[in-house]
Amino acid sequence: MATLPTTTNEITAEWMTEALRGSGTIDADVSVTEVLTDAANVGVGFMGEVATVGVKYDGDAGDAPTQMVAKFATQSPEIKTMMHPTRVFEREHRFYEQLGSVTPVRTPDAYHVTCNTSGEPLEEEYMLLLEDLGGLVLGDQVAGVSPEQAESSLVGLARHHAAFWDAKGLENAPFVPPINGVLNKAGQGIYEASLPGFKEVFAGALLPEMVPVADAYTANHPQLLDRLKAMPNTLVHFDYRADNLFFEPDDGSVVVIDWQAISVGGGAADVGYFIGQNLSTSDRRAHEDALLHSYHDTLLQNGVTGYDYDTFFQDYRLGLVYGWVIPVFAVGSLDASSERAVALWTNVIERVQDAIFQHNAQEFIS
């Protein structure tokens, strides 16, 4: 096969032809004649590069996409070495290879997946060509999702969780770590290192009563993960938030992206994180009960048994307080010059604190 591109500018018509033929996206008698890129549509970040690319064909390409998203893992040797133990790139790429067709929640169509792994991080190769979701409505975590979007998100999440309930279908997915494994427990050190800066940057948003809880959280991080693992296990997205969700304009159904953090553990981790941080406080308080029942009812409708609502609600409370780790983590990569980033995390902090104290979830922090 033609040389695997490592950046958008390296995608050639020859490589794209072979990639799309290999996935069955185009027939053997169809060729890509041109790959169209725009520097303005290339996003480069800590974890890699994402870009929208256009494609022109020679021959009858049928329904083959004329625009798609190319996603590259970082090429920085230092970052690759640092991220290698987390297996975040492998998790997402293997998800599209093996699990994306199993989950009932809609995910972007994958037109090509390169996932070559080895014991040496510098020898690993990753690349995705995914469906462009530009025609859908992207969630907005700053503003918060609407109650209707929240319900759609939770119904889709419940269907996804039900499909993998009791870790069904994950027997041959060693790339998905346990939620309380070494990778996630390493977050204790990140939290401890990030907390002083977090308290300085967001002093104005931090409630006085939250300060001792935030301080005690460091020592409690491992036991919270152990509690999440002790719940009924499923495939947890572990970053289920508005900025990773799209909504179909016709029926409002959810489409989910960014599967790098998937883990095996309690689905309430996703529910607490989503509800506690992605609705405005007023919307959460007004609609929380209905949303929780909608999620739980959907689990039951999709075959889950032995998980009553009261047990789920207690698990949800734990998910709320575990979610506190996320805004503290975020300060380590916060761009203080970005008004959206500052507004995002300020809103998240205010929302999750309100949810934690309303439900006395701080009691899980000893």
KOLVOKE-391335 format. One record per residue (C-alpha): x, y, z. Coordinates in steps of 0.02 Angstrom, whole numbers, plus 50000, padded with zeros to 5 digits. Layout:
BEGIN
XYZ ...
This chain:
BEGIN
500005000050000 500555017949973 501475026050118 500335029650266 500095048450285 500505055950454 499775073250420 498395080150310 499625086850182 500315069350153 498655061750098 498845057249915 497545051849789 498465035149771 498405031649959 496585037249973 496095025849829 496875010749913 496155015250083 494375017350019 494455001849910 495124991950058 493634996650166 492374993550027 491905011950022 492255012149835 492344998149707 493944991849628 493575001149466 493395018049553 494895029249588 495185044949689 495845058249573 496075072549696 496145075549883 495615093049932 496275100650092 496115117850169 497375123550298 495995133150386 495085116750421 496575108050502 496575107150691 498205102750776 498225099150962 499155089851098 498445072951047 498615074750859 497805082250705 496025082450640 495545089250470 494115089550346 494625083450174 493695083250009 493805069249881 493525068449693 493265051949603 493485044349431 492115031749395 490425028249473 490755031049659 488915029049704 488615035049882 490455036449926 490775052250028 491485067549944 492015074750111 492675065950266 493675068850425 495485063050438 496125060050615 497965057450652 498825053050815 500225064550869 501905062050785 502885069850929 504065056350997 503945063751171 502045064151175 501905047051093 503035039751228 502035048451364 500345042951296 500865025151254 500405017751425 498645025251414 498295016351248 497055030251206 497435029351019 497285010451015 495655011151114 494805022550988 495485014150833 495044996650895 493325003150942 492995007950762 493734991450701 492804979850821 491444988350922 490765002850821 489644991050723 489024982650883 488414997550982 486635003150941 487075021550968 487575029950806 489425033550782 490285041050630 490505028850487 492325023350475 493005023350297 494755017950347 495645012450506 497515010050524 497955002750694 499684994950694 500284992050872 501884985350947 502834985951109 503755001351054 502715017351045 503755024850906 503315009950795 501445011950817 500405018550671 498665026050685 497515034550561 495635036350542 494505042150400 492795045750472 491105052050417 490985070950414 489565075950533 489565094150480 487735093550431 487205088850608 486955099650762 488465099550877 488155100051064 488775115151159 489425112051334 489645130551371 487805134351345 487275117051402 486195104851307 484315107351301 483195095451400 482685087451235 484495084851184 484875078051358 483495065151344 484075059851171 485855058351237 485345047651385 484205036251283 485645033151162 486845030551306 485665018151390 485495008051230 487375007851214 487625002551395 486284989051381 487134981551228 488724978451330 487894975051499 488884963251609 490344966551491 489484956251356 490444956951193 492034963351277 492804946151307 493954948451157 494294966951182 495874967551289 496194985151227 494784991451340 495494993251517 494514991251679 493885007751744 494905005451903 496474999551815 498205006851825 497875019151684 496405027851766 497105026751942 498625036251880 497445050951875 497685052952062 499405060252033 498775071551894 497385077852006 498565081352150 499765090852036 498355100751953 497375105552109 498415120552169 498345128851998 496505124551981 496085132752148 497035148352096 496275150051923 494485146151975 494445153452150 492945164052104 491915148952052 492395137452195 491135136552337 491915137852512 491125121252561 491885112952408 493675117152457 493875103352589 492995090952473 494185095452331 495675093552448 495095076552512 494695070452336 496525066752300 496615052352424 494875046152374 495155044852187 495675026352187 494225020552297 492975029952189 493605020552037 493485004152134 491665008252174 491325011751990 492084994851944 491004986152075 489414991851986 488664981551844 489964982751708 489724989551533 490714998951401 490925016251476 491265030551356 492095040351497 492025057151410 490165058251374 489925076951359 489065089251244 490605093451141 490725074951091 488905073551040 488005077950879 486125077950851 485185073350693 484205088650633 482655078550587 482325067950742 483605074250868 484425057150892 486205057350957 487825053150867 489345050250977 491175053750939 492855052651031 493015034951098 494805036651163 494385034651348 493275019151340 493375008151495 492464993451574 491474998751728 489865006151793 488825015651666 488305027851802 490015035951778 489405042151608 487695047151674 488355057151822 489665065851716 488425070251581 486965076451687 488045084951818 489075095151695 488145097151531 486475105151575 486225122251651 485895121151837 484095126751815 483765113851678 484585099951778 483555103651932 481945104651832 482215089151724 483435078051818 482155065751887 481335063151718 483025061251632 483635048351757 482045038251738 482165039451549 483925032151554 483445018351677 481825014051585 482815012351423 484035000351507 482574989251559 481754990451388 483364984251311 483514968651417 484424974151576 483794965151731 484254965251916 484664983851921 483284993052011 483065011952005 483585015052186 485235006152159 485505015651998 485165032252084 486475028852217 487705024352079 487245040551992 487675050452148 489395042452149 489575046551964 489215064852004 490615066452130 491855056352027 491555068651885 492355082251992 494045075751932 493735082251756 493785101251781 495305099351894 496195089051761 495745102151631 496745116051712 498335107351658 497945110751475 496885126351496 497185140251372 496825155151485 496765166451332 495265156751265 493655164851325 492695149151279 493835137751379 493715148651534 491825150351516 491655131651488 492555126451646 491775140251750 490045134051701 490525115951729 491195119551903 489635128951954 488495115251886 489375100251962 489545108352132 487685111752137 487295093752090 488525086452216 487845096252363 486015094452313 486225075552320 487455075152465 488655066052351 490135073252446 489805059552574 490755047652460 492335057852498 493005052452667 
